[in-house]
Amino acid sequence: WLGGGVARRPGDIDAVAVAQGLLPRWQGGPMFQADRRGLMVLRAALQQHKDSAPQLFAPAALLDDLIAEGRVFADLNRG
């Protein structure tokens, strides 16, 4: 969503997920959870499942860029 321009910021995705009841408010959204658990952990989980549905689980280039730069999704909310 971020890389394809559907959402401007990770916080937008989190807000929609919480508003739609996909995650409890106290847990934050999926992007917050990804930062909390670690982007390397997320990437490893996506890699593990990508053979079953590559269009859904293939890690986006944005994820690799953030990892390489030592950044997290929350950094994209600031700019």
Helices and strands as residue ranges (DSSP letters): H 10-19, G 25-27, H 30-37, H 39-49, H 54-57, H 61-69, H 74-77
